[in-house]
């Protein structure tokens, strides 16, 4: 279904600086054009809006931890009451601090 660009276009200043070209099957293009029309957006605005939302969600999912209740409680407990260092690690820390003083 071809949608007239004149009916879809909003008055938006052209501030684009980069370009992405994609190839679509006719049905994919028609679906995107129809969805953009139904939302009152240009095809470009529709694609940019949805691609940006998905990009931000993907970035957030890869940069954020979400722990369920039991794991969150264990994690908080470990932060609030860390276990003591083992003897070998404690000795290594002492040696490291001592070497820092002699610099």
C-alpha positions as a Markdown table, in Angstrom:
| # | Residue | x | y | z |
|---|---|---|---|---|
| 1 | Unk | 0.0 | 0.0 | 0.0 |
| 2 | Unk | 1.7 | 3.2 | -1.1 |
| 3 | Unk | 1.0 | 6.2 | 1.1 |
| 4 | Unk | 1.3 | 9.7 | -0.2 |
| 5 | Unk | 4.3 | 11.4 | 1.3 |
| 6 | Unk | 2.4 | 14.7 | 1.2 |
| 7 | Unk | -0.2 | 13.3 | 3.6 |
| 8 | Unk | 2.4 | 11.9 | 5.9 |
| 9 | Unk | 5.1 | 14.6 | 5.9 |
| 10 | Unk | 5.2 | 17.0 | 8.9 |
| 11 | Unk | 7.0 | 20.3 | 8.8 |
| 12 | Unk | 10.3 | 19.2 | 10.3 |
| 13 | Unk | 13.6 | 21.1 | 9.6 |
| 14 | Unk | 16.1 | 18.9 | 7.7 |
| 15 | Unk | 18.9 | 18.6 | 10.2 |
| 16 | Unk | 20.0 | 15.1 | 9.2 |
| 17 | Unk | 23.8 | 14.6 | 9.2 |
| 18 | Unk | 24.2 | 10.8 | 8.6 |
| 19 | Unk | 22.4 | 8.4 | 6.3 |
| 20 | Unk | 21.5 | 4.7 | 6.5 |
| 21 | Unk | 20.3 | 2.9 | 3.5 |
| 22 | Unk | 18.3 | -0.4 | 3.9 |
| 23 | Unk | 16.8 | -2.8 | 1.5 |
| 24 | Unk | 13.3 | -4.2 | 2.3 |
| 25 | Unk | 11.0 | -6.7 | 0.8 |
| 26 | Unk | 7.8 | -5.0 | -0.7 |
| 27 | Unk | 5.7 | -6.3 | 2.2 |
| 28 | Unk | 8.1 | -5.0 | 4.8 |
| 29 | Unk | 8.1 | -1.6 | 3.2 |
| 30 | Unk | 4.3 | -1.6 | 3.0 |
| 31 | Unk | 3.9 | -2.5 | 6.6 |
| 32 | Unk | 6.3 | 0.2 | 7.7 |
| 33 | Unk | 4.6 | 2.8 | 5.5 |
| 34 | Unk | 1.2 | 1.8 | 6.9 |
| 35 | Unk | 2.3 | 1.9 | 10.5 |
| 36 | Unk | 4.0 | 5.3 | 10.0 |
| 37 | Unk | 0.8 | 6.6 | 8.4 |
| 38 | Unk | -1.4 | 5.3 | 11.3 |
| 39 | Unk | 0.9 | 7.1 | 13.8 |
| 40 | Unk | 0.9 | 10.3 | 11.7 |
| 41 | Unk | 4.7 | 10.1 | 11.1 |
| 42 | Unk | 6.9 | 10.1 | 8.1 |
| 43 | Unk | 8.4 | 6.8 | 7.3 |
| 44 | Unk | 11.8 | 8.3 | 8.2 |
| 45 | Unk | 10.5 | 9.6 | 11.6 |
| 46 | Unk | 8.8 | 6.2 | 12.3 |
| 47 | Unk | 11.9 | 4.2 | 11.5 |
| 48 | Unk | 14.3 | 6.5 | 13.5 |
| 49 | Unk | 12.0 | 6.6 | 16.5 |
| 50 | Unk | 11.6 | 2.9 | 16.7 |
| 51 | Unk | 15.2 | 2.1 | 15.9 |
| 52 | Unk | 16.4 | 4.6 | 18.5 |
| 53 | Unk | 14.1 | 3.2 | 21.2 |
| 54 | Unk | 15.3 | -0.3 | 20.4 |
| 55 | Unk | 18.9 | 0.8 | 20.4 |
| 56 | Unk | 18.6 | 2.5 | 23.8 |
| 57 | Unk | 16.8 | -0.5 | 25.3 |
| 58 | Unk | 19.5 | -2.9 | 24.0 |
| 59 | Unk | 22.3 | -0.7 | 25.4 |
| 60 | Unk | 20.4 | -0.4 | 28.8 |
| 61 | Unk | 20.0 | -4.2 | 28.9 |
| 62 | Unk | 23.7 | -4.8 | 28.3 |
| 63 | Unk | 24.8 | -2.1 | 30.8 |
| 64 | Unk | 22.4 | -2.8 | 33.7 |
| 65 | Unk | 22.1 | -5.7 | 36.1 |
| 66 | Unk | 18.7 | -6.8 | 37.4 |
| 67 | Unk | 18.6 | -9.3 | 40.2 |
| 68 | Unk | 15.6 | -11.1 | 41.5 |
| 69 | Unk | 14.7 | -11.0 | 45.2 |
| 70 | Unk | 16.9 | -13.8 | 46.6 |
| 71 | Unk | 19.9 | -12.9 | 44.5 |
| 72 | Unk | 19.5 | -9.2 | 45.3 |
| 73 | Unk | 19.4 | -9.9 | 49.0 |
| 74 | Unk | 22.5 | -12.1 | 48.8 |
| 75 | Unk | 24.3 | -9.4 | 46.8 |
| 76 | Unk | 23.4 | -6.7 | 49.3 |
| 77 | Unk | 24.4 | -8.8 | 52.2 |
| 78 | Unk | 27.8 | -9.5 | 50.6 |
| 79 | Unk | 28.3 | -5.7 | 50.1 |
| 80 | Unk | 27.2 | -4.8 | 53.7 |
| 81 | Unk | 29.2 | -7.7 | 55.3 |
| 82 | Unk | 32.0 | -8.8 | 53.1 |
| 83 | Unk | 33.7 | -12.0 | 54.1 |
| 84 | Unk | 37.2 | -11.7 | 55.5 |
| 85 | Unk | 40.2 | -12.1 | 53.3 |
| 86 | Unk | 41.9 | -15.5 | 53.2 |
| 87 | Unk | 45.3 | -15.7 | 54.9 |
| 88 | Unk | 47.2 | -15.7 | 51.6 |
| 89 | Unk | 45.3 | -12.7 | 50.2 |
| 90 | Unk | 45.6 | -10.8 | 53.4 |
| 91 | Unk | 49.4 | -11.4 | 53.3 |
| 92 | Unk | 49.5 | -10.2 | 49.7 |
| 93 | Unk | 47.6 | -7.0 | 50.6 |
| 94 | Unk | 50.1 | -6.3 | 53.4 |
| 95 | Unk | 53.1 | -6.9 | 51.1 |
| 96 | Unk | 51.5 | -4.6 | 48.5 |
| 97 | Unk | 50.9 | -1.8 | 51.0 |
| 98 | Unk | 54.4 | -2.2 | 52.3 |
| 99 | Unk | 55.9 | -1.9 | 48.8 |
| 100 | Unk | 53.8 | 1.3 | 48.3 |
| 101 | Unk | 55.4 | 2.9 | 51.3 |
| 102 | Unk | 58.9 | 2.4 | 50.0 |
| 103 | Unk | 58.4 | 4.2 | 46.7 |
